[in-house]
Amino acid sequence: MEQKIQDWLEKSGYPLELYVAAELQKRGYLCSKSDLYVDVNTNQPREIDVVGYHHGFDGGSYVICRKIVFECKKSDKPVLALCASNEVKPKFEYQLFHGDPEDLPSPNAMACITLMRMQEEERIYAVGGFSSNSPSAYSLVSAFSNSDAHLFSGLMGLVTASTYHRRLQKEFFENSHSDLSLHIQDRNIFEFHVACLVVDAPLYNVTLSSSGEPILEKSNWSVAMVQLPWRFNPHDSSDRYCVHVVTKDHLPSFLEATELLANFTGKEELVRHLLSTKPRREGLARQFMSRLRKIGF
């Protein structure tokens, strides 16, 4: 019986979830497994496999936390990332332009522009694997399978869970950023948010040659730009959200690159213009009372 249970566990995705959580904890993340979120469409509670939170980069007068939302998929069939074109961009460009909290002040755009102006060697040193080029996938499918429901549900679970967490961060930021009763660092808490689908299966990018023939390129880290059924910005006709698709074996390298990119984004020169620098209210009150005492009140 125990062997049957062991065999069943190996085929399920549960060990993969535990592996992801263990890798996060090695790097100082707080982990929540089977984390509940509220679906933005149905207003019903749902589960996401793993959420990792790290206090992140401490700039003295500000903090950039890291939050990574994970969905885990184990498969005995290869996962194919279907790409609409052969055009490639650095992975940091997908993340920084399409992975930040919705409608929140963020240093991501400044960080992206700064990285694009750097030489390739400088970018590699600064952000590691996020400096590598990749095509963008519009969909994920399983090879040799008639149904891609499990991959589609994984992607949509990620974007709905990410939207929920980003809206929590937006509400928190709006409440704290202008609250002069808080310490300045507590008013300047930004969040570097990443969505990641971890697959325990071979991963391939699929593009087309100039003659229309499919080209398969094995990958350990692909980027899916998921078309969302809702809009973050009412002025946009559509929104796409960046989801990183990473193989199990490559997860440690992905987490190292994520830390590098988050820390680069948190550089003071990129964040300075976003900071609340007003003094605390009680600090002003104490100064006022001190002056009154000096003149005899």
C-alpha positions as a printed NumPy array, in Angstrom:
array([[  0.   ,   0.   ,   0.   ],
       [  2.766,   2.458,   0.892],
       [  4.466,   1.874,  -2.459],
       [  1.192,   2.581,  -4.265],
       [  0.818,   5.808,  -2.325],
       [  4.42 ,   6.711,  -3.147],
       [  3.814,   6.035,  -6.841],
       [  0.661,   8.157,  -6.777],
       [  2.47 ,  11.024,  -5.048],
       [  5.232,  10.926,  -7.666],
       [  2.629,  11.36 , -10.409],
       [  0.797,  14.139,  -8.594],
       [  1.965,  17.722,  -8.253],
       [  2.221,  17.764,  -4.462],
       [  5.967,  17.018,  -4.194],
       [  6.609,  19.81 ,  -6.707],
       [  4.766,  22.299,  -4.519],
       [  6.822,  21.225,  -1.496],
       [ 10.019,  21.552,  -3.534],
       [  9.121,  25.119,  -4.589],
       [  8.347,  26.086,  -0.993],
       [ 11.628,  24.558,   0.221],
       [ 13.655,  26.481,  -2.373],
       [ 11.961,  29.725,  -1.337],
       [ 12.592,  29.108,   2.35 ],
       [ 16.308,  28.525,   1.653],
       [ 16.397,  32.112,   0.381],
       [ 14.599,  33.656,   3.33 ],
       [ 11.077,  33.788,   1.916],
       [  7.982,  33.341,   4.025],
       [  5.852,  30.728,   2.269],
       [  2.145,  30.116,   2.16 ],
       [  1.056,  26.819,   0.566],
       [ -2.448,  26.431,  -0.884],
       [ -2.891,  30.144,  -0.285],
       [ -6.452,  31.426,  -0.602],
       [ -7.343,  34.391,  -2.77 ],
       [-10.611,  35.875,  -4.018],
       [-11.297,  35.411,  -7.734],
       [-11.722,  38.886,  -9.25 ],
       [-14.414,  37.59 , -11.635],
       [-16.563,  35.358,  -9.419],
       [-15.76 ,  36.834,  -5.993],
       [-15.29 ,  33.243,  -4.803],
       [-12.326,  31.949,  -2.775],
       [ -9.794,  29.847,  -4.683],
       [ -6.391,  28.325,  -4.034],
       [ -3.008,  29.087,  -5.543],
       [ -0.234,  26.574,  -4.966],
       [  2.513,  28.658,  -3.328],
       [  3.04 ,  32.322,  -2.466],
       [  6.507,  33.464,  -1.405],
       [  7.118,  36.792,   0.359],
       [ 10.498,  38.361,   1.1  ],
       [ 11.154,  41.617,   2.957],
       [ 13.47 ,  42.411,   0.082],
       [ 15.632,  45.44 ,  -0.547],
       [ 16.002,  47.912,   2.342],
       [ 16.96 ,  51.36 ,   1.109],
       [ 16.784,  53.044,   4.518],
       [ 13.9  ,  55.385,   3.683],
       [ 12.071,  52.801,   1.577],
       [ 11.65 ,  49.055,   1.089],
       [ 11.03 ,  46.998,  -2.041],
       [  9.516,  43.681,  -1.021],
       [  9.42 ,  40.627,  -3.267],
       [  6.319,  38.539,  -3.793],
       [  6.262,  35.533,  -6.119],
       [  3.023,  33.704,  -6.87 ],
       [  3.474,  30.11 ,  -8.045],
       [  1.362,  27.536,  -9.792],
       [  2.953,  24.079, -10.118],
       [  2.276,  21.564, -12.89 ],
       [  3.763,  18.092, -13.204],
       [  3.374,  16.296, -16.515],
       [  4.805,  13.289, -18.308],
       [  4.295,  15.187, -21.583],
       [  6.444,  18.066, -22.859],
       [  5.085,  21.582, -22.448],
       [  5.121,  23.699, -25.607],
       [  5.2  ,  27.505, -25.426],
       [  3.566,  28.673, -28.658],
       [  5.137,  31.921, -29.862],
       [  3.426,  34.228, -32.345],
       [  6.705,  35.477, -33.831],
       [ 10.453,  34.967, -33.76 ],
       [ 11.019,  38.401, -32.218],
       [ 12.964,  38.214, -28.972],
       [ 13.342,  40.664, -26.115],
       [ 15.263,  40.574, -22.848],
       [ 13.251,  38.886, -20.131],
       [ 13.579,  41.939, -17.906],
       [ 11.633,  43.966, -20.467],
       [  8.632,  41.613, -20.282],
       [  8.742,  41.627, -16.488],
       [  9.285,  45.326, -15.878],
       [  6.679,  46.53 , -18.369],
       [  4.059,  43.82 , -17.79 ],
       [  4.579,  42.483, -14.28 ],
       [  4.323,  45.445, -11.914],
       [  1.438,  46.181,  -9.532],
       [ -1.51 ,  47.669, -11.392],
       [ -1.762,  51.445, -11.383],
       [  0.875,  51.741,  -8.639],
       [  3.834,  54.115,  -8.641],
       [  6.742,  51.846,  -9.488],
       [ 10.426,  52.204, -10.39 ],
       [ 10.084,  49.377, -12.932],
       [  9.93 ,  51.562, -16.049],
       [ 12.994,  53.574, -14.993],
       [ 14.836,  50.334, -14.248],
       [ 13.955,  48.937, -17.669],
       [ 15.157,  52.045, -19.505],
       [ 18.394,  52.017, -17.509],
       [ 19.034,  48.351, -18.327],
       [ 18.32 ,  48.87 , -22.025],
       [ 21.023,  51.541, -22.144],
       [ 23.635,  49.229, -20.625],
       [ 26.071,  46.979, -22.451],
       [ 25.236,  43.274, -22.55 ],
       [ 28.01 ,  42.329, -20.124],
       [ 26.799,  44.958, -17.648],
       [ 23.232,  43.648, -17.876],
       [ 24.307,  40.071, -17.265],
       [ 26.185,  41.155, -14.154],
       [ 23.274,  43.312, -12.961],
       [ 20.26 ,  41.024, -13.446],
       [ 21.573,  37.572, -14.358],
       [ 19.14 ,  35.414, -16.291],
       [ 16.71 ,  38.278, -16.813],
       [ 19.213,  39.71 , -19.301],
       [ 18.755,  36.765, -21.718],
       [ 16.535,  37.121, -24.776],
       [ 13.322,  35.175, -25.274],
       [ 10.33 ,  35.141, -27.611],
       [  6.97 ,  35.607, -25.931],
       [  4.385,  32.825, -25.921],
       [  0.681,  33.467, -26.262],
       [ -0.342,  29.994, -25.088],
       [  0.928,  26.785, -23.52 ],
       [ -0.027,  23.327, -24.757],
       [  0.883,  19.768, -23.844],
       [  2.439,  17.667, -26.571],
       [  0.667,  14.389, -27.426],
       [ -2.468,  15.532, -25.598],
       [ -6.01 ,  16.357, -26.71 ],
       [ -6.613,  18.7  , -23.773],
       [ -4.686,  21.678, -22.465],
       [ -7.162,  22.48 , -19.718],
       [ -4.677,  21.92 , -16.882],
       [ -2.15 ,  24.377, -18.354],
       [ -4.817,  26.947, -19.193],
       [ -6.268,  26.722, -15.693],
       [ -2.773,  27.131, -14.276],
       [ -2.145,  30.304, -16.258],
       [ -5.509,  31.819, -15.436],
       [ -5.17 ,  30.857, -11.784],
       [ -1.868,  32.691, -11.729],
       [ -3.178,  35.895, -13.28 ],
       [ -6.291,  36.011, -11.09 ],
       [ -4.283,  35.307,  -7.928],
       [ -1.705,  37.901,  -8.989],
       [ -4.44 ,  40.453,  -9.621],
       [ -5.86 ,  39.816,  -6.153],
       [ -2.454,  40.296,  -4.503],
       [ -1.641,  43.359,  -6.58 ],
       [ -4.92 ,  44.983,  -5.599],
       [ -4.174,  44.275,  -1.942],
       [ -0.818,  45.994,  -2.417],
       [ -2.452,  48.927,  -4.191],
       [ -4.884,  49.463,  -1.319],
       [ -2.09 ,  49.151,   1.242],
       [  0.146,  51.578,  -0.65 ],
       [ -2.59 ,  54.171,  -1.062],
       [ -3.4  ,  54.021,   2.651],
       [  0.183,  54.198,   3.879],
       [  1.991,  56.447,   1.387],
       [  0.348,  59.657,   2.584],
       [ -0.082,  58.694,   6.256],
       [  2.207,  61.125,   8.064],
       [  1.777,  59.29 ,  11.364],
       [  3.918,  56.445,   9.956],
       [  7.679,  56.271,   9.855],
       [  9.005,  57.342,   6.46 ],
       [ 10.13 ,  53.79 ,   5.592],
       [  6.64 ,  52.451,   6.339],
       [  5.169,  54.984,   3.903],
       [  7.482,  53.903,   1.087],
       [  6.865,  50.176,   0.742],
       [  6.928,  49.018,  -2.87 ],
       [  6.369,  45.489,  -4.11 ],
       [  8.251,  43.629,  -6.816],
       [  5.646,  41.138,  -7.995],
       [  6.325,  38.038, -10.113],
       [  4.055,  35.266, -11.42 ],
       [  5.688,  31.911, -12.155],
       [  4.412,  28.605, -13.515],
       [  6.794,  25.82 , -12.498],
       [  6.627,  22.725, -14.709],
       [  8.136,  19.347, -13.95 ],
       [  8.34 ,  18.433, -17.629],
       [ 10.475,  19.215, -20.699],
       [  9.787,  22.744, -21.989],
       [ 10.057,  23.956, -25.594],
       [  9.544,  27.283, -27.345],
       [  7.74 ,  26.795, -30.669],
       [  8.228,  29.363, -33.44 ],
       [  7.806,  29.273, -37.224],
       [ 10.534,  29.389, -39.825],
       [ 10.308,  31.757, -42.817],
       [  8.819,  28.866, -44.794],
       [  6.173,  28.192, -42.157],
       [  7.78 ,  25.122, -40.604],
       [  7.622,  24.774, -36.791],
       [ 10.923,  25.218, -34.957],
       [ 11.338,  23.651, -31.518],
       [ 13.896,  25.069, -29.129],
       [ 14.351,  23.453, -25.745],
       [ 14.067,  25.939, -22.936],
       [ 14.368,  26.022, -19.17 ],
       [ 12.712,  29.441, -18.836],
       [ 10.044,  30.784, -21.194],
       [  7.833,  33.857, -21.01 ],
       [  4.067,  33.772, -21.608],
       [  2.237,  37.035, -22.221],
       [ -1.268,  36.125, -21.122],
       [ -4.219,  38.003, -22.589],
       [ -6.402,  39.062, -19.683],
       [-10.217,  39.031, -19.716],
       [-10.266,  42.299, -17.737],
       [ -8.42 ,  45.607, -17.937],
       [ -6.184,  47.183, -15.318],
       [ -6.149,  50.548, -17.028],
       [ -9.491,  51.75 , -18.47 ],
       [ -7.597,  53.677, -21.165],
       [ -6.037,  50.507, -22.59 ],
       [ -7.869,  48.379, -25.152],
       [ -6.317,  45.232, -23.705],
       [ -3.762,  44.093, -21.187],
       [ -1.25 ,  41.29 , -21.21 ],
       [  0.377,  39.967, -18.109],
       [  3.843,  38.431, -17.905],
       [  3.998,  34.865, -16.565],
       [  7.361,  33.131, -16.317],
       [  7.336,  29.431, -17.167],
       [ 10.262,  27.71 , -15.492],
       [ 11.32 ,  24.076, -15.302],
       [ 11.778,  22.518, -11.88 ],
       [ 15.534,  22.106, -12.345],
       [ 15.959,  25.76 , -13.284],
       [ 13.974,  27.162, -10.344],
       [ 17.032,  27.971,  -8.154],
       [ 18.599,  30.004, -10.979],
       [ 15.287,  31.779, -11.584],
       [ 15.027,  32.766,  -7.913],
       [ 18.6  ,  34.107,  -7.95 ],
       [ 17.85 ,  36.19 , -11.047],
       [ 14.627,  37.49 ,  -9.491],
       [ 16.539,  38.721,  -6.457],
       [ 19.094,  40.45 ,  -8.69 ],
       [ 16.409,  42.204, -10.749],
       [ 14.418,  43.26 ,  -7.69 ],
       [ 17.549,  44.702,  -6.048],
       [ 18.531,  46.507,  -9.238],
       [ 15.029,  47.992,  -9.481],
       [ 15.389,  49.157,  -5.891],
       [ 18.411,  51.37 ,  -6.513],
       [ 17.987,  54.767,  -4.884],
       [ 18.402,  56.737,  -8.099],
       [ 15.474,  54.811,  -9.64 ],
       [ 13.19 ,  55.112,  -6.623],
       [ 13.978,  58.596,  -5.341],
       [ 11.267,  60.428,  -7.308],
       [  8.552,  58.135,  -5.891],
       [  9.312,  58.579,  -2.215],
       [  7.182,  60.28 ,   0.382],
       [  9.599,  62.496,   2.299],
       [  7.277,  64.542,   4.523],
       [  8.061,  64.533,   8.277],
       [  5.858,  62.628,  10.697],
       [  2.951,  64.516,  12.238],
       [  3.903,  63.656,  15.819],
       [  7.437,  64.849,  15.067],
       [  6.081,  68.264,  14.147],
       [  3.848,  68.263,  17.214],
       [  6.812,  67.565,  19.51 ],
       [  8.793,  70.391,  17.903],
       [  5.865,  72.756,  18.387],
       [  5.47 ,  71.822,  22.068],
       [  9.203,  72.233,  22.625],
       [  9.062,  75.752,  21.235],
       [  6.109,  76.594,  23.491],
       [  8.048,  75.43 ,  26.543],
       [ 11.026,  77.58 ,  25.555],
       [  8.889,  80.744,  25.565],
       [  7.299,  79.947,  28.929],
       [  4.058,  78.078,  28.148]])
